[in-house]
Amino acid sequence: MAHQLASEGYKNVVVLDRHMPPVPNGSSTDISRVIRFDYADTDYLDMALEAYRKWSQLPRYQGIYYQAPYILTGNTSAHGQAWIKKTTAALDKRQLLWAKIESAHDAKRMYPVLSGPLAAGPFNGYLQLQAGWADAGKAIAQLRDDCLELGVSFICGARGTVVGLEQTGKAVTAVRTLAGTVVNGDHFILTTGAWTSNLVPMYNSALATAQVVGYMQLTAAEMQKYKGLPIYANFATGWFNFPPHEETQMLKMAIHGWGYTHALSETDSEILNSKALSSPPLMPPRERANFTPLDGERRLREGLREMLPELGDRPFAKTALCWYTDTPSGDFIMDFHPDFENVFIGGGGSGHAFKFLPVLGDYLGRAWNRTLPPRLADKWRFHKEYEHRADAFLGDGSRGGPQRRELDTQERAKL
């Protein structure tokens, strides 16, 4: 968003963050993110296809984006079948190629490196060859440098960690930081991810949830062995993997599920004067803590044994939690906050926003300028109607695995 505004000629664009991007424990960094465009929702499909073409064709993403096949599978529940049917129907409508995979045997025949049993039969899935993954940390570092070249300023550390807003009437005049400093401004844009609910009332339209991620060190021989590994996602469990990462020699896997919530500590709640239902720690370590709840680690291993059982008992080099900002419908939020005259919210990534990076600034800019097509403006508007709904966060239908739960006291201490 900062890059977009600077590109449009706005002056004195200042980014405040707890660390110079890429933020080590932010959800928009790390070694890899899946890039795909297969969506049942045609708005997201068109937007993701636009982004995919930029990832795969623009010279600026060479060495950042890597092509890789993507396999989606799952159980044969009515919901799972409906999800795959809607997604492939949307691809057909846009005349985009995909291939049905009739059985686990067929998947393993196409990719012999898949040594495990794969999803429990009868197998239900498809293959998309127009997909891949991006080195997220490198992409964000490039975007940061682009911002600096346009004159965007950065304030980081405690002086860049916003803990509150100062306002006169409905107009925000400044933000307060953890260091006790005040930064004045005319317009305020919150692209603060899982921390957003700490700063402004979100009316139960955003919930911070933590998702588990695991990293396994590979040998040089294993890097060669697994270099043709596809991205494999099990819709039923939420488990998915990435091909090996060349620079770190890591095999990464994660869960796209219901996740974990984390209520604010009394200290953080007092600092923020916040009533957020869930939030990451206010000032987490400069790197993600090497920690995942035991049931989360067990799910990572179960998924690994499903795909590559020979690695199923190997120790992880690291595990971590990645913070989502879930919305009730899984839709983004790109709208002005109804309680303020000059506060814009850009967020609600819901675990699927990074793939849109090459085009996201343009859409945010159009939302800021109120020039989005009415359909998208309505889809991404700020919702207040969820405020008193206990069943608000049922999701967009893409989550798998056990229900969301709160981290316990011992788990919280390890963050």
Secondary structure, DSSP 4 states (H G I P E B T S, - for coil): -HHHHHHTT-SS-EEE-SSSSSPTTSTT-SS-EEE----SSHHHHHHHHHHHHHHHH-GGGBTTEEE--EEEEE---HHHHHHHHHHHHHHHHTT---EEE--HHHHHHH-TT--S--SPSSPEEEEESS-EEE-HHHHHHHHHHHHHHTT-EEE-GGGG-EEEEEEETTEEEEEEETTS-EEE-S-EEE--GGGGGGTS--TTS-EEEEEEEEEEE--HHHHHHTTTPPEEEETTT-EEE-PPBTTTTEEEEEE-BS-EE-PPPHHHHHHHT---S----SS--SS--S---HHHHHHHHHHHHHH-GGGTTSPPSEEEEEEEEE-SSS--EEEE-TT-SSEEEEE--TT--GGGHHHHHHHHHHHHTT-S-HHHHHHTSPP-TTTT-TT----SS--BSSPPEE--HHHHHT-
